Amino acid sequence: MDDGPLVVDTDLLIDFLRGRGAGADAVEGWLRAARLRVTAVTAYELRLGADFLRRETPITRLIVDRTLPLDLAAALKAGAVATALRARGTPIGVRDTLIGGICLRFGLPLATRNVAHFSRVEGLVLADLAA
């Protein structure tokens, strides 16, 4: 894995915000190296989270200027992903499909513990948590 930007999934960001779990140290390293990006879908998921009301400022600081949009190109990529997964009988849910589409649109790898879902997305590169 190179030293370029990567998209970090919600599960790892929650680890970081809680200060524990597999993602905490990895996210801290990616932040220090200015590699961390998030998707607009992840921003939405963090806002929905119960911890948001107690941690709004740290979450906002974490995602500001690092959020990739769900633009038309990403939406079309996600639609193609959803169609392919549905045809194989292996859908992964709307949010994960949108995250995958955004990663594909921007050509960035995804760091996540949810390998079971995201490994189904053709062309999506999954980042090593130790990278």
N, CA, C and O atoms as a Tinker XYZ file with bonds, in Angstrom:
   524  protein
     1  N      0.852000   -1.182000    0.000000    73     2
     2  CA     0.000000    0.000000    0.000000    64     1     3
     3  C      0.887000    1.231000    0.000000    63     2     4     5
     4  O      1.876000    1.285000    0.732000    81     3
     5  N      0.548000    2.210000   -0.803000    73     3     6
     6  CA     1.357000    3.430000   -0.867000    64     5     7
     7  C      1.018000    4.363000    0.297000    63     6     8     9
     8  O      0.257000    4.002000    1.194000    81     7
     9  N      1.582000    5.542000    0.268000    73     7    10
    10  CA     1.352000    6.510000    1.340000    64     9    11
    11  C      0.317000    7.555000    0.971000    63    10    12    13
    12  O      0.229000    8.593000    1.626000    81    11
    13  N     -0.471000    7.297000   -0.070000    73    11    14
    14  CA    -1.484000    8.245000   -0.513000    64    13    15
    15  C     -2.711000    8.217000    0.372000    63    14    16    17
    16  O     -2.776000    7.464000    1.344000    81    15
    17  N     -3.684000    9.044000    0.026000    73    15    18
    18  CA    -4.909000    9.104000    0.824000    64    17    19
    19  C     -5.683000    7.792000    0.778000    63    18    20    21
    20  O     -5.580000    7.020000   -0.176000    81    19
    21  N     -6.448000    7.562000    1.814000    73    19    22
    22  CA    -7.340000    6.409000    1.855000    64    21    23
    23  C     -8.604000    6.795000    2.590000    63    22    24    25
    24  O     -8.607000    7.697000    3.429000    81    23
    25  N     -9.671000    6.101000    2.264000    73    23    26
    26  CA   -10.969000    6.342000    2.886000    64    25    27
    27  C    -11.080000    5.432000    4.103000    63    26    28    29
    28  O    -10.793000    4.237000    4.028000    81    27
    29  N    -11.495000    6.002000    5.207000    73    27    30
    30  CA   -11.642000    5.240000    6.444000    64    29    31
    31  C    -13.128000    5.075000    6.735000    63    30    32    33
    32  O    -13.887000    6.045000    6.750000    81    31
    33  N    -13.526000    3.831000    6.966000    73    31    34
    34  CA   -14.925000    3.508000    7.206000    64    33    35
    35  C    -15.337000    3.906000    8.625000    63    34    36    37
    36  O    -14.500000    4.127000    9.500000    81    35
    37  N    -16.626000    3.988000    8.815000    73    35    38
    38  CA   -17.208000    4.441000   10.072000    64    37    39
    39  C    -16.755000    3.598000   11.256000    63    38    40    41
    40  O    -16.496000    4.142000   12.329000    81    39
    41  N    -16.654000    2.289000   11.087000    73    39    42
    42  CA   -16.302000    1.421000   12.211000    64    41    43
    43  C    -14.955000    1.803000   12.822000    63    42    44    45
    44  O    -14.809000    1.811000   14.044000    81    43
    45  N    -13.985000    2.116000   11.991000    73    43    46
    46  CA   -12.663000    2.480000   12.488000    64    45    47
    47  C    -12.654000    3.875000   13.110000    63    46    48    49
    48  O    -11.937000    4.118000   14.081000    81    47
    49  N    -13.438000    4.778000   12.560000    73    47    50
    50  CA   -13.526000    6.124000   13.139000    64    49    51
    51  C    -14.166000    6.083000   14.523000    63    50    52    53
    52  O    -13.777000    6.840000   15.412000    81    51
    53  N    -15.135000    5.209000   14.704000    73    51    54
    54  CA   -15.759000    5.052000   16.019000    64    53    55
    55  C    -14.735000    4.526000   17.021000    63    54    56    57
    56  O    -14.691000    4.985000   18.163000    81    55
    57  N    -13.909000    3.563000   16.600000    73    55    58
    58  CA   -12.820000    3.090000   17.468000    64    57    59
    59  C    -11.949000    4.261000   17.910000    63    58    60    61
    60  O    -11.631000    4.402000   19.091000    81    59
    61  N    -11.572000    5.092000   16.952000    73    59    62
    62  CA   -10.702000    6.234000   17.237000    64    61    63
    63  C    -11.365000    7.204000   18.214000    63    62    64    65
    64  O    -10.737000    7.654000   19.172000    81    63
    65  N    -12.625000    7.522000   17.969000    73    63    66
    66  CA   -13.332000    8.465000   18.836000    64    65    67
    67  C    -13.508000    7.922000   20.251000    63    66    68    69
    68  O    -13.550000    8.685000   21.216000    81    67
    69  N    -13.609000    6.610000   20.365000    73    67    70
    70  CA   -13.739000    5.980000   21.685000    64    69    71
    71  C    -12.377000    5.726000   22.328000    63    70    72    73
    72  O    -12.288000    5.458000   23.526000    81    71
    73  N    -11.319000    5.814000   21.519000    73    71    74
    74  CA    -9.971000    5.602000   22.038000    64    73    75
    75  C     -9.625000    4.157000   22.298000    63    74    76    77
    76  O     -8.745000    3.861000   23.106000    81    75
    77  N    -10.314000    3.246000   21.617000    73    75    78
    78  CA   -10.029000    1.815000   21.798000    64    77    79
    79  C    -10.472000    1.048000   20.561000    63    78    80    81
    80  O    -11.217000    1.564000   19.727000    81    79
    81  N    -10.010000   -0.171000   20.457000    73    79    82
    82  CA   -10.369000   -1.012000   19.322000    64    81    83
    83  C     -9.288000   -0.997000   18.261000    63    82    84    85
    84  O     -8.340000   -0.214000   18.315000    81    83
    85  N     -9.457000   -1.882000   17.299000    73    83    86
    86  CA    -8.455000   -2.080000   16.246000    64    85    87
    87  C     -8.182000   -0.829000   15.436000    63    86    88    89
    88  O     -7.071000   -0.641000   14.940000    81    87
    89  N     -9.173000    0.023000   15.297000    73    87    90
    90  CA    -9.009000    1.185000   14.443000    64    89    91
    91  C     -8.368000    2.391000   15.097000    63    90    92    93
    92  O     -7.893000    3.282000   14.394000    81    91
    93  N     -8.337000    2.450000   16.417000    73    91    94
    94  CA    -7.886000    3.663000   17.102000    64    93    95
    95  C     -6.472000    4.062000   16.704000    63    94    96    97
    96  O     -6.245000    5.200000   16.291000    81    95
    97  N     -5.529000    3.153000   16.821000    73    95    98
    98  CA    -4.134000    3.471000   16.489000    64    97    99
    99  C     -3.951000    3.712000   15.002000    63    98   100   101
   100  O     -3.215000    4.613000   14.599000    81    99
   101  N     -4.622000    2.906000   14.186000    73    99   102
   102  CA    -4.491000    3.063000   12.735000    64   101   103
   103  C     -4.988000    4.435000   12.295000    63   102   104   105
   104  O     -4.319000    5.115000   11.517000    81   103
   105  N     -6.150000    4.845000   12.782000    73   103   106
   106  CA    -6.708000    6.148000   12.408000    64   105   107
   107  C     -5.784000    7.269000   12.868000    63   106   108   109
   108  O     -5.560000    8.230000   12.131000    81   107
   109  N     -5.253000    7.154000   14.063000    73   107   110
   110  CA    -4.327000    8.179000   14.554000    64   109   111
   111  C     -3.115000    8.314000   13.625000    63   110   112   113
   112  O     -2.685000    9.426000   13.319000    81   111
   113  N     -2.577000    7.195000   13.183000    73   111   114
   114  CA    -1.445000    7.227000   12.255000    64   113   115
   115  C     -1.809000    7.848000   10.920000    63   114   116   117
   116  O     -1.036000    8.630000   10.366000    81   115
   117  N     -2.979000    7.506000   10.400000    73   115   118
   118  CA    -3.410000    8.071000    9.112000    64   117   119
   119  C     -3.665000    9.570000    9.227000    63   118   120   121
   120  O     -3.411000   10.320000    8.284000    81   119
   121  N     -4.165000   10.003000   10.376000    73   119   122
   122  CA    -4.356000   11.442000   10.595000    64   121   123
   123  C     -3.012000   12.167000   10.607000    63   122   124   125
   124  O     -2.850000   13.197000    9.954000    81   123
   125  N     -2.046000   11.619000   11.357000    73   123   126
   126  CA    -0.719000   12.239000   11.427000    64   125   127
   127  C     -0.067000   12.316000   10.059000    63   126   128   129
   128  O      0.646000   13.274000    9.759000    81   127
   129  N     -0.307000   11.313000    9.231000    73   127   130
   130  CA     0.292000   11.267000    7.891000    64   129   131
   131  C     -0.555000   12.005000    6.851000    63   130   132   133
   132  O     -0.227000   11.991000    5.665000    81   131
   133  N     -1.623000   12.637000    7.280000    73   131   134
   134  CA    -2.535000   13.386000    6.392000    64   133   135
   135  C     -3.106000   12.513000    5.283000    63   134   136   137
   136  O     -3.315000   12.983000    4.165000    81   135
   137  N     -3.358000   11.254000    5.587000    73   135   138
   138  CA    -3.888000   10.312000    4.600000    64   137   139
   139  C     -5.399000   10.146000    4.701000    63   138   140   141
   140  O     -6.032000    9.749000    3.723000    81   139
   141  N     -5.986000   10.434000    5.840000    73   139   142
   142  CA    -7.371000   10.083000    6.134000    64   141   143
   143  C     -8.372000   10.894000    5.326000    63   142   144   145
   144  O     -8.299000   12.120000    5.251000    81   143
   145  N     -9.313000   10.164000    4.720000    73   143   146
   146  CA   -10.479000   10.747000    4.060000    64   145   147
   147  C    -11.702000    9.982000    4.556000    63   146   148   149
   148  O    -11.596000    8.826000    4.964000    81   147
   149  N    -12.853000   10.630000    4.517000    73   147   150
   150  CA   -14.116000    9.973000    4.840000    64   149   151
   151  C    -15.097000   10.279000    3.719000    63   150   152   153
   152  O    -14.880000   11.192000    2.921000    81   151
   153  N    -16.167000    9.516000    3.667000    73   151   154
   154  CA   -17.207000    9.784000    2.678000    64   153   155
   155  C    -18.332000   10.583000    3.323000    63   154   156   157
   156  O    -18.459000   10.626000    4.547000    81   155
   157  N    -19.133000   11.207000    2.491000    73   155   158
   158  CA   -20.317000   11.911000    2.980000    64   157   159
   159  C    -21.248000   10.939000    3.699000    63   158   160   161
   160  O    -21.956000   11.331000    4.627000    81   159
   161  N    -21.251000    9.684000    3.281000    73   159   162
   162  CA   -22.084000    8.667000    3.929000    64   161   163
   163  C    -21.590000    8.426000    5.353000    63   162   164   165
   164  O    -22.395000    8.288000    6.274000    81   163
   165  N    -20.287000    8.375000    5.536000    73   163   166
   166  CA   -19.721000    8.203000    6.873000    64   165   167
   167  C    -20.054000    9.400000    7.756000    63   166   168   169
   168  O    -20.367000    9.228000    8.934000    81   167
   169  N    -19.993000   10.605000    7.207000    73   167   170
   170  CA   -20.386000   11.794000    7.968000    64   169   171
   171  C    -21.834000   11.646000    8.445000    63   170   172   173
   172  O    -22.154000   11.970000    9.589000    81   171
   173  N    -22.692000   11.160000    7.572000    73   171   174
   174  CA   -24.097000   10.908000    7.905000    64   173   175
   175  C    -24.207000    9.867000    9.024000    63   174   176   177
   176  O    -24.946000   10.060000    9.989000    81   175
   177  N    -23.462000    8.759000    8.883000    73   175   178
   178  CA   -23.521000    7.701000    9.890000    64   177   179
   179  C    -23.029000    8.196000   11.249000    63   178   180   181
   180  O    -23.608000    7.853000   12.279000    81   179
   181  N    -21.975000    8.990000   11.256000    73   179   182
   182  CA   -21.478000    9.532000   12.516000    64   181   183
   183  C    -22.511000   10.458000   13.157000    63   182   184   185
   184  O    -22.677000   10.462000   14.377000    81   183
   185  N    -23.189000   11.226000   12.343000    73   183   186
   186  CA   -24.226000   12.132000   12.856000    64   185   187
   187  C    -25.378000   11.355000   13.475000    63   186   188   189
   188  O    -25.971000   11.791000   14.461000    81   187
   189  N    -25.689000   10.213000   12.897000    73   187   190
   190  CA   -26.757000    9.371000   13.436000    64   189   191
   191  C    -26.375000    8.712000   14.750000    63   190   192   193
   192  O    -27.238000    8.389000   15.566000    81   191
   193  N    -25.080000    8.516000   14.951000    73   191   194
   194  CA   -24.598000    7.777000   16.116000    64   193   195
   195  C    -24.972000    8.426000   17.431000    63   194   196   197
   196  O    -25.030000    9.650000   17.546000    81   195
   197  N    -25.220000    7.601000   18.402000    73   195   198
   198  CA   -25.612000    8.088000   19.724000    64   197   199
   199  C    -24.522000    8.935000   20.365000    63   198   200   201
   200  O    -24.827000    9.843000   21.138000    81   199
   201  N    -23.271000    8.660000   20.063000    73   199   202
   202  CA   -22.172000    9.412000   20.662000    64   201   203
   203  C    -22.057000   10.823000   20.113000    63   202   204   205
   204  O    -21.376000   11.658000   20.708000    81   203
   205  N    -22.709000   11.108000   18.988000    73   203   206
   206  CA   -22.500000   12.404000   18.328000    64   205   207
   207  C    -22.847000   13.575000   19.238000    63   206   208   209
   208  O    -22.108000   14.558000   19.289000    81   207
   209  N    -23.940000   13.482000   19.942000    73   207   210
   210  CA   -24.370000   14.612000   20.765000    64   209   211
   211  C    -23.360000   14.936000   21.855000    63   210   212   213
   212  O    -23.245000   16.089000   22.272000    81   211
   213  N    -22.636000   13.940000   22.315000    73   211   214
   214  CA   -21.616000   14.172000   23.336000    64   213   215
   215  C    -20.265000   14.509000   22.715000    63   214   216   217
   216  O    -19.368000   14.994000   23.405000    81   215
   217  N    -20.116000   14.254000   21.412000    73   215   218
   218  CA   -18.804000   14.411000   20.785000    64   217   219
   219  C    -18.863000   15.181000   19.476000    63   218   220   221
   220  O    -18.048000   14.938000   18.587000    81   219
   221  N    -19.780000   16.074000   19.342000    73   219   222
   222  CA   -19.957000   16.784000   18.077000    64   221   223
   223  C    -18.686000   17.505000   17.637000    63   222   224   225
   224  O    -18.304000   17.412000   16.470000    81   223
   225  N    -18.032000   18.211000   18.534000    73   223   226
   226  CA   -16.838000   18.967000   18.151000    64   225   227
   227  C    -15.711000   18.061000   17.676000    63   226   228   229
   228  O    -15.143000   18.334000   16.618000    81   227
   229  N    -15.348000   16.982000   18.404000    73   227   230
   230  CA   -14.283000   16.111000   17.892000    64   229   231
   231  C    -14.637000   15.470000   16.547000    63   230   232   233
   232  O    -13.767000   15.309000   15.690000    81   231
   233  N    -15.891000   15.109000   16.361000    73   231   234
   234  CA   -16.292000   14.495000   15.094000    64   233   235
   235  C    -16.190000   15.508000   13.972000    63   234   236   237
   236  O    -15.679000   15.201000   12.895000    81   235
   237  N    -16.671000   16.707000   14.219000    73   235   238
   238  CA   -16.599000   17.741000   13.185000    64   237   239
   239  C    -15.150000   18.022000   12.820000    63   238   240   241
   240  O    -14.822000   18.142000   11.639000    81   239
   241  N    -14.276000   18.130000   13.821000    73   239   242
   242  CA   -12.851000   18.361000   13.546000    64   241   243
   243  C    -12.244000   17.216000   12.748000    63   242   244   245
   244  O    -11.393000   17.433000   11.886000    81   243
   245  N    -12.680000   16.012000   13.034000    73   243   246
   246  CA   -12.135000   14.834000   12.364000    64   245   247
   247  C    -12.498000   14.804000   10.883000    63   246   248   249
   248  O    -11.678000   14.399000   10.059000    81   247
   249  N    -13.708000   15.224000   10.535000    73   247   250
   250  CA   -14.155000   15.058000    9.145000    64   249   251
   251  C    -14.087000   16.318000    8.292000    63   250   252   253
   252  O    -14.157000   16.231000    7.066000    81   251
   253  N    -13.952000   17.484000    8.914000    73   251   254
   254  CA   -13.932000   18.717000    8.128000    64   253   255
   255  C    -12.727000   18.705000    7.182000    63   254   256   257
   256  O    -11.625000   18.321000    7.572000    81   255
   257  N    -12.944000   19.115000    5.978000    73   255   258
   258  CA   -11.911000   19.170000    4.935000    64   257   259
   259  C    -11.357000   17.801000    4.539000    63   258   260   261
   260  O    -10.344000   17.715000    3.845000    81   259
   261  N    -12.018000   16.739000    4.978000    73   259   262
   262  CA   -11.572000   15.389000    4.621000    64   261   263
   263  C    -12.696000   14.571000    3.990000    63   262   264   265
   264  O    -12.521000   13.381000    3.731000    81   263
   265  N    -13.844000   15.193000    3.741000    73   263   266
   266  CA   -15.029000   14.456000    3.319000    64   265   267
   267  C    -15.199000   14.468000    1.810000    63   266   268   269
   268  O    -15.236000   15.523000    1.176000    81   267
   269  N    -15.303000   13.265000    1.247000    73   267   270
   270  CA   -15.534000   13.094000   -0.188000    64   269   271
   271  C    -17.036000   13.070000   -0.446000    63   270   272   273
   272  O    -17.771000   12.394000    0.275000    81   271
   273  N    -17.504000   13.792000   -1.454000    73   271   274
   274  CA   -18.941000   13.915000   -1.686000    64   273   275
   275  C    -19.553000   12.708000   -2.398000    63   274   276   277
   276  O    -18.865000   11.938000   -3.068000    81   275
   277  N    -20.845000   12.575000   -2.232000    73   275   278
   278  CA   -21.628000   11.657000   -3.055000    64   277   279
   279  C    -22.127000   12.491000   -4.228000    63   278   280   281
   280  O    -23.253000   12.989000   -4.218000    81   279
   281  N    -21.278000   12.634000   -5.236000    73   279   282
   282  CA   -21.652000   13.411000   -6.417000    64   281   283
   283  C    -22.255000   12.481000   -7.469000    63   282   284   285
   284  O    -22.435000   11.288000   -7.226000    81   283
   285  N    -22.562000   13.034000   -8.626000    73   283   286
   286  CA   -23.202000   12.239000   -9.677000    64   285   287
   287  C    -22.349000   11.049000  -10.082000    63   286   288   289
   288  O    -22.862000    9.938000  -10.213000    81   287
   289  N    -21.063000   11.263000  -10.281000    73   287   290
   290  CA   -20.180000   10.165000  -10.700000    64   289   291
   291  C    -20.148000    9.057000   -9.653000    63   290   292   293
   292  O    -20.176000    7.876000   -9.999000    81   291
   293  N    -20.088000    9.428000   -8.377000    73   291   294
   294  CA   -20.079000    8.432000   -7.304000    64   293   295
   295  C    -21.415000    7.701000   -7.227000    63   294   296   297
   296  O    -21.451000    6.490000   -7.012000    81   295
   297  N    -22.511000    8.433000   -7.402000    73   295   298
   298  CA   -23.838000    7.813000   -7.377000    64   297   299
   299  C    -23.989000    6.802000   -8.504000    63   298   300   301
   300  O    -24.558000    5.728000   -8.306000    81   299
   301  N    -23.483000    7.139000   -9.681000    73   299   302
   302  CA   -23.559000    6.206000  -10.810000    64   301   303
   303  C    -22.691000    4.977000  -10.570000    63   302   304   305
   304  O    -23.089000    3.863000  -10.912000    81   303
   305  N    -21.512000    5.168000   -9.987000    73   303   306
   306  CA   -20.657000    4.018000   -9.627000    64   305   307
   307  C    -21.389000    3.128000   -8.628000    63   306   308   309
   308  O    -21.422000    1.907000   -8.778000    81   307
   309  N    -21.974000    3.749000   -7.610000    73   307   310
   310  CA   -22.691000    2.986000   -6.591000    64   309   311
   311  C    -23.872000    2.237000   -7.192000    63   310   312   313
   312  O    -24.152000    1.102000   -6.808000    81   311
   313  N    -24.558000    2.864000   -8.125000    73   311   314
   314  CA   -25.665000    2.185000   -8.799000    64   313   315
   315  C    -25.201000    0.958000   -9.557000    63   314   316   317
   316  O    -25.866000   -0.078000   -9.540000    81   315
   317  N    -24.061000    1.073000  -10.221000    73   315   318
   318  CA   -23.499000   -0.076000  -10.943000    64   317   319
   319  C    -23.092000   -1.177000   -9.968000    63   318   320   321
   320  O    -23.291000   -2.360000  -10.244000    81   319
   321  N    -22.522000   -0.789000   -8.830000    73   319   322
   322  CA   -22.143000   -1.761000   -7.799000    64   321   323
   323  C    -23.387000   -2.480000   -7.285000    63   322   324   325
   324  O    -23.395000   -3.706000   -7.180000    81   323
   325  N    -24.433000   -1.728000   -6.965000    73   323   326
   326  CA   -25.667000   -2.323000   -6.445000    64   325   327
   327  C    -26.276000   -3.297000   -7.440000    63   326   328   329
   328  O    -26.740000   -4.373000   -7.063000    81   327
   329  N    -26.271000   -2.917000   -8.710000    73   327   330
   330  CA   -26.822000   -3.784000   -9.756000    64   329   331
   331  C    -26.040000   -5.087000   -9.846000    63   330   332   333
   332  O    -26.631000   -6.164000   -9.930000    81   331
   333  N    -24.713000   -4.991000   -9.827000    73   331   334
   334  CA   -23.867000   -6.188000   -9.920000    64   333   335
   335  C    -24.048000   -7.089000   -8.703000    63   334   336   337
   336  O    -24.152000   -8.308000   -8.842000    81   335
   337  N    -24.086000   -6.500000   -7.523000    73   335   338
   338  CA   -24.245000   -7.299000   -6.306000    64   337   339
   339  C    -25.617000   -7.954000   -6.241000    63   338   340   341
   340  O    -25.740000   -9.109000   -5.832000    81   339
   341  N    -26.636000   -7.226000   -6.641000    73   339   342
   342  CA   -27.990000   -7.791000   -6.653000    64   341   343
   343  C    -28.073000   -8.952000   -7.635000    63   342   344   345
   344  O    -28.706000   -9.967000   -7.342000    81   343
   345  N    -27.439000   -8.811000   -8.797000    73   343   346
   346  CA   -27.457000   -9.879000   -9.802000    64   345   347
   347  C    -26.791000  -11.149000   -9.271000    63   346   348   349
   348  O    -27.173000  -12.257000   -9.646000    81   347
   349  N    -25.799000  -10.984000   -8.403000    73   347   350
   350  CA   -25.108000  -12.143000   -7.812000    64   349   351
   351  C    -25.795000  -12.630000   -6.539000    63   350   352   353
   352  O    -25.416000  -13.655000   -5.971000    81   351
   353  N    -26.809000  -11.884000   -6.097000    73   351   354
   354  CA   -27.503000  -12.261000   -4.864000    64   353   355
   355  C    -26.691000  -11.968000   -3.615000    63   354   356   357
   356  O    -26.856000  -12.631000   -2.590000    81   355
   357  N    -25.800000  -10.959000   -3.700000    73   355   358
   358  CA   -24.927000  -10.641000   -2.570000    64   357   359
   359  C    -24.937000   -9.147000   -2.226000    63   358   360   361
   360  O    -23.870000   -8.545000   -2.105000    81   359
   361  N    -26.123000   -8.534000   -2.066000    73   359   362
   362  CA   -26.151000   -7.100000   -1.752000    64   361   363
   363  C    -25.498000   -6.821000   -0.399000    63   362   364   365
   364  O    -25.424000   -7.699000    0.460000    81   363
   365  N    -25.027000   -5.588000   -0.225000    73   363   366
   366  CA   -24.339000   -5.214000    1.015000    64   365   367
   367  C    -25.023000   -4.058000    1.744000    63   366   368   369
   368  O    -24.493000   -3.564000    2.739000    81   367
   369  N    -26.155000   -3.631000    1.281000    73   367   370
   370  CA   -26.856000   -2.523000    1.921000    64   369   371
   371  C    -26.540000   -1.205000    1.241000    63   370   372   373
   372  O    -25.475000   -1.026000    0.651000    81   371
   373  N    -27.479000   -0.299000    1.336000    73   371   374
   374  CA   -27.373000    0.971000    0.618000    64   373   375
   375  C    -26.164000    1.784000    1.067000    63   374   376   377
   376  O    -25.404000    2.263000    0.226000    81   375
   377  N    -25.972000    1.949000    2.366000    73   375   378
   378  CA   -24.868000    2.799000    2.835000    64   377   379
   379  C    -23.511000    2.263000    2.401000    63   378   380   381
   380  O    -22.670000    3.014000    1.906000    81   379
   381  N    -23.299000    0.964000    2.586000    73   379   382
   382  CA   -22.009000    0.392000    2.186000    64   381   383
   383  C    -21.823000    0.456000    0.674000    63   382   384   385
   384  O    -20.709000    0.658000    0.191000    81   383
   385  N    -22.899000    0.287000   -0.066000    73   383   386
   386  CA   -22.816000    0.411000   -1.526000    64   385   387
   387  C    -22.416000    1.830000   -1.918000    63   386   388   389
   388  O    -21.589000    2.016000   -2.811000    81   387
   389  N    -22.991000    2.823000   -1.261000    73   387   390
   390  CA   -22.634000    4.218000   -1.543000    64   389   391
   391  C    -21.180000    4.507000   -1.173000    63   390   392   393
   392  O    -20.478000    5.188000   -1.920000    81   391
   393  N    -20.728000    4.000000   -0.040000    73   391   394
   394  CA   -19.326000    4.177000    0.354000    64   393   395
   395  C    -18.413000    3.552000   -0.689000    63   394   396   397
   396  O    -17.423000    4.159000   -1.095000    81   395
   397  N    -18.745000    2.337000   -1.125000    73   395   398
   398  CA   -17.955000    1.689000   -2.173000    64   397   399
   399  C    -17.937000    2.496000   -3.455000    63   398   400   401
   400  O    -16.891000    2.628000   -4.089000    81   399
   401  N    -19.080000    3.036000   -3.843000    73   399   402
   402  CA   -19.162000    3.857000   -5.052000    64   401   403
   403  C    -18.312000    5.112000   -4.964000    63   402   404   405
   404  O    -17.675000    5.501000   -5.942000    81   403
   405  N    -18.297000    5.746000   -3.800000    73   403   406
   406  CA   -17.473000    6.943000   -3.611000    64   405   407
   407  C    -15.991000    6.583000   -3.701000    63   406   408   409
   408  O    -15.215000    7.298000   -4.334000    81   407
   409  N    -15.604000    5.486000   -3.075000    73   407   410
   410  CA   -14.197000    5.052000   -3.152000    64   409   411
   411  C    -13.791000    4.775000   -4.591000    63   410   412   413
   412  O    -12.717000    5.190000   -5.025000    81   411
   413  N    -14.641000    4.079000   -5.331000    73   411   414
   414  CA   -14.340000    3.777000   -6.732000    64   413   415
   415  C    -14.266000    5.052000   -7.559000    63   414   416   417
   416  O    -13.383000    5.187000   -8.406000    81   415
   417  N    -15.171000    5.980000   -7.328000    73   415   418
   418  CA   -15.199000    7.224000   -8.091000    64   417   419
   419  C    -13.900000    8.013000   -7.912000    63   418   420   421
   420  O    -13.381000    8.589000   -8.868000    81   419
   421  N    -13.376000    8.035000   -6.674000    73   419   422
   422  CA   -12.155000    8.789000   -6.394000    64   421   423
   423  C    -10.889000    7.938000   -6.509000    63   422   424   425
   424  O     -9.779000    8.446000   -6.348000    81   423
   425  N    -11.059000    6.643000   -6.787000    73   423   426
   426  CA    -9.907000    5.765000   -6.956000    64   425   427
   427  C     -9.090000    5.580000   -5.692000    63   426   428   429
   428  O     -7.864000    5.474000   -5.747000    81   427
   429  N     -9.771000    5.541000   -4.549000    73   427   430
   430  CA    -9.073000    5.423000   -3.268000    64   429   431
   431  C     -9.401000    4.103000   -2.585000    63   430   432   433
   432  O    -10.519000    3.601000   -2.701000    81   431
   433  N     -8.425000    3.538000   -1.872000    73   431   434
   434  CA    -8.685000    2.322000   -1.107000    64   433   435
   435  C     -9.534000    2.631000    0.123000    63   434   436   437
   436  O     -9.619000    3.775000    0.570000    81   435
   437  N    -10.154000    1.592000    0.652000    73   435   438
   438  CA   -11.004000    1.715000    1.836000    64   437   439
   439  C    -10.404000    0.916000    2.979000    63   438   440   441
   440  O    -10.071000   -0.259000    2.818000    81   439
   441  N    -10.267000    1.554000    4.134000    73   439   442
   442  CA    -9.853000    0.872000    5.358000    64   441   443
   443  C    -11.107000    0.586000    6.171000    63   442   444   445
   444  O    -11.853000    1.501000    6.519000    81   443
   445  N    -11.335000   -0.682000    6.471000    73   443   446
   446  CA   -12.528000   -1.105000    7.198000    64   445   447
   447  C    -12.277000   -2.449000    7.856000    63   446   448   449
   448  O    -11.409000   -3.212000    7.429000    81   447
   449  N    -13.048000   -2.733000    8.904000    73   447   450
   450  CA   -13.057000   -4.095000    9.445000    64   449   451
   451  C    -14.122000   -4.926000    8.742000    63   450   452   453
   452  O    -14.141000   -6.150000    8.874000    81   451
   453  N    -14.999000   -4.280000    8.006000    73   451   454
   454  CA   -16.117000   -4.957000    7.357000    64   453   455
   455  C    -15.694000   -5.531000    6.000000    63   454   456   457
   456  O    -16.286000   -5.224000    4.966000    81   455
   457  N    -14.674000   -6.356000    6.032000    73   455   458
   458  CA   -14.129000   -6.939000    4.808000    64   457   459
   459  C    -15.150000   -7.852000    4.140000    63   458   460   461
   460  O    -15.186000   -7.946000    2.913000    81   459
   461  N    -15.980000   -8.527000    4.935000    73   459   462
   462  CA   -16.972000   -9.444000    4.369000    64   461   463
   463  C    -17.887000   -8.734000    3.378000    63   462   464   465
   464  O    -18.207000   -9.294000    2.329000    81   463
   465  N    -18.309000   -7.524000    3.686000    73   463   466
   466  CA   -19.157000   -6.761000    2.762000    64   465   467
   467  C    -18.356000   -6.181000    1.616000    63   466   468   469
   468  O    -18.661000   -6.419000    0.448000    81   467
   469  N    -17.338000   -5.426000    1.950000    73   467   470
   470  CA   -16.662000   -4.625000    0.935000    64   469   471
   471  C    -15.811000   -5.446000   -0.029000    63   470   472   473
   472  O    -15.507000   -4.975000   -1.125000    81   471
   473  N    -15.424000   -6.647000    0.348000    73   471   474
   474  CA   -14.660000   -7.488000   -0.584000    64   473   475
   475  C    -15.523000   -7.934000   -1.761000    63   474   476   477
   476  O    -14.994000   -8.409000   -2.766000    81   475
   477  N    -16.820000   -7.791000   -1.655000    73   475   478
   478  CA   -17.732000   -8.143000   -2.752000    64   477   479
   479  C    -17.777000   -7.076000   -3.844000    63   478   480   481
   480  O    -18.276000   -7.341000   -4.938000    81   479
   481  N    -17.269000   -5.881000   -3.569000    73   479   482
   482  CA   -17.333000   -4.768000   -4.518000    64   481   483
   483  C    -16.170000   -4.881000   -5.494000    63   482   484   485
   484  O    -15.012000   -4.666000   -5.134000    81   483
   485  N    -16.498000   -5.219000   -6.723000    73   483   486
   486  CA   -15.471000   -5.417000   -7.742000    64   485   487
   487  C    -14.691000   -4.128000   -7.991000    63   486   488   489
   488  O    -15.269000   -3.064000   -8.212000    81   487
   489  N    -13.374000   -4.250000   -7.949000    73   487   490
   490  CA   -12.497000   -3.114000   -8.220000    64   489   491
   491  C    -12.139000   -2.289000   -7.003000    63   490   492   493
   492  O    -11.263000   -1.428000   -7.079000    81   491
   493  N    -12.802000   -2.533000   -5.875000    73   491   494
   494  CA   -12.515000   -1.772000   -4.660000    64   493   495
   495  C    -11.294000   -2.363000   -3.963000    63   494   496   497
   496  O    -11.252000   -3.558000   -3.670000    81   495
   497  N    -10.310000   -1.523000   -3.703000    73   495   498
   498  CA    -9.099000   -1.949000   -2.999000    64   497   499
   499  C     -9.320000   -1.733000   -1.505000    63   498   500   501
   500  O     -9.718000   -0.652000   -1.072000    81   499
   501  N     -9.055000   -2.778000   -0.730000    73   499   502
   502  CA    -9.175000   -2.671000    0.719000    64   501   503
   503  C     -7.793000   -2.459000    1.318000    63   502   504   505
   504  O     -6.851000   -3.187000    1.006000    81   503
   505  N     -7.684000   -1.456000    2.179000    73   503   506
   506  CA    -6.404000   -1.107000    2.794000    64   505   507
   507  C     -6.134000   -2.004000    3.991000    63   506   508   509
   508  O     -7.051000   -2.402000    4.709000    81   507
   509  N     -4.880000   -2.310000    4.190000    73   507   510
   510  CA    -4.424000   -3.063000    5.349000    64   509   511
   511  C     -4.456000   -2.133000    6.560000    63   510   512   513
   512  O     -3.947000   -1.014000    6.495000    81   511
   513  N     -5.042000   -2.582000    7.648000    73   511   514
   514  CA    -5.129000   -1.733000    8.837000    64   513   515
   515  C     -3.761000   -1.359000    9.378000    63   514   516   517
   516  O     -3.632000   -0.361000   10.087000    81   515
   517  N     -2.759000   -2.124000    9.066000    73   515   518
   518  CA    -1.407000   -1.816000    9.535000    64   517   519
   519  C     -0.675000   -0.874000    8.596000    63   518   520   521
   520  O      0.463000   -0.491000    8.870000    81   519
   521  N     -1.320000   -0.489000    7.471000    73   519   522
   522  CA    -0.632000    0.332000    6.459000    64   521   523
   523  C     -0.365000    1.731000    6.958000    63   522   524
   524  O      0.204000    2.547000    6.233000    81   523
